Amino acid sequence: MILKPGENIHIIMRRNFATDLRRHFFGEVVAAAECVVAVKGHAVVYNSGKNHYEVKKDTQVRIISLTDTQNIINIISRNAKIENIKYVLSADKKLIVTDGKNFVLDINEFGVSR
């Protein structure tokens, strides 16, 4: 098994079309099988009206396929504070996902460079 319970992950669901909703999910793996994981965490959607990503407050458990090529899965450090994750622009105007301390993920390649 490539992922184990207790690991933190960040998932980007690829869009098929430019007009498709930009969706992400992050959280802790609570169960894992060969091709799927159950992840307890938070959904993130891009709000085009406000021009930023919004982390949904409610906690969800999602089943994520490890073989679906639409999913880009990043492993997050176990030290990351999942409850503090937010999307921000860095000083050099790149979109990053961070917990403000232990974890920083540059996802600019999936967005527009400013």
C-alpha positions as CSV (number, residue, x, y, z in Angstrom):
1,M,0.0,0.0,0.0
2,I,1.4,3.4,-1.0
3,L,-0.6,5.4,1.6
4,K,-1.2,4.5,5.2
5,P,-3.7,5.6,7.8
6,G,-2.4,8.7,9.6
7,E,-0.8,10.3,6.5
8,N,-2.0,13.7,5.4
9,I,-2.7,14.4,1.8
10,H,-3.8,17.2,-0.5
11,I,-5.7,16.3,-3.6
12,I,-6.3,18.4,-6.7
13,M,-9.1,17.2,-9.0
14,R,-8.1,18.0,-12.6
15,R,-10.6,19.9,-14.7
16,N,-11.6,18.7,-18.1
17,F,-12.7,22.1,-19.3
18,A,-11.7,25.7,-18.3
19,T,-15.2,26.3,-17.1
20,D,-15.2,23.2,-14.7
21,L,-15.2,23.9,-11.0
22,R,-11.7,24.0,-9.4
23,R,-11.9,21.5,-6.6
24,H,-9.4,20.3,-4.0
25,F,-9.5,18.2,-0.9
26,F,-7.1,17.8,2.0
27,G,-7.1,15.7,5.1
28,E,-5.9,12.6,7.0
29,V,-6.0,9.1,5.5
30,V,-8.3,7.1,7.9
31,A,-8.3,3.8,5.9
32,A,-6.5,2.5,2.9
33,A,-6.8,-0.3,0.4
34,E,-4.8,-1.1,-2.7
35,C,-6.5,1.4,-5.0
36,V,-8.5,3.7,-2.7
37,V,-8.2,5.7,0.5
38,A,-10.7,7.1,2.8
39,V,-9.7,10.7,3.7
40,K,-11.2,12.7,6.5
41,G,-10.8,16.4,5.8
42,H,-12.0,19.5,4.0
43,A,-13.2,20.3,0.6
44,V,-11.8,23.4,-1.1
45,V,-13.5,25.2,-4.1
46,Y,-12.5,28.2,-6.1
47,N,-14.9,31.1,-5.8
48,S,-14.5,32.9,-9.1
49,G,-16.7,35.8,-7.9
50,K,-14.2,36.5,-5.1
51,N,-11.2,35.3,-7.0
52,H,-9.9,33.0,-4.3
53,Y,-10.1,29.4,-2.9
54,E,-12.5,28.8,0.0
55,V,-11.9,26.0,2.5
56,K,-15.2,24.5,3.6
57,K,-15.6,24.4,7.4
58,D,-17.5,21.1,7.6
59,T,-15.4,17.9,7.9
60,Q,-16.1,15.2,5.4
61,V,-14.9,11.7,4.7
62,R,-14.2,11.0,1.0
63,I,-13.2,7.9,-0.9
64,I,-10.3,8.8,-3.2
65,S,-9.1,6.6,-6.1
66,L,-5.4,6.2,-6.3
67,T,-5.7,5.1,-9.9
68,D,-7.9,7.9,-11.2
69,T,-5.7,10.1,-13.4
70,Q,-7.9,13.1,-12.6
71,N,-6.5,13.2,-9.1
72,I,-3.2,14.8,-8.3
73,I,-2.3,13.6,-4.8
74,N,0.4,15.4,-2.7
75,I,1.6,13.9,0.5
76,I,1.7,16.4,3.3
77,S,4.1,16.3,6.3
78,R,2.6,14.6,9.3
79,N,3.7,17.7,11.3
80,A,1.3,19.9,9.2
81,K,-1.6,21.3,11.1
82,I,-4.5,20.2,8.9
83,E,-7.0,22.4,10.8
84,N,-4.9,25.5,9.9
85,I,-4.5,25.0,6.2
86,K,-5.3,28.0,4.0
87,Y,-4.6,29.2,0.5
88,V,-2.6,32.4,0.2
89,L,-0.5,34.3,-2.3
90,S,3.2,34.3,-1.5
91,A,5.4,37.4,-1.6
92,D,6.3,36.5,-5.2
93,K,2.6,36.2,-6.1
94,K,2.5,32.4,-6.3
95,L,-0.5,30.5,-5.0
96,I,0.5,28.3,-2.0
97,V,-1.3,26.0,0.4
98,T,0.1,26.4,3.9
99,D,-0.7,25.7,7.6
100,G,1.3,28.9,8.4
101,K,4.2,26.9,10.1
102,N,5.2,23.5,9.0
103,F,3.7,23.0,5.6
104,V,4.0,24.9,2.3
105,L,2.9,23.6,-1.1
106,D,3.3,25.8,-4.2
107,I,0.4,25.0,-6.5
108,N,1.0,27.8,-8.9
109,E,1.4,25.5,-11.8
110,F,-2.3,24.7,-11.5
111,G,-3.4,28.4,-11.5
112,V,-2.7,31.6,-13.3
113,S,0.7,33.2,-12.7
114,R,0.3,36.8,-11.7
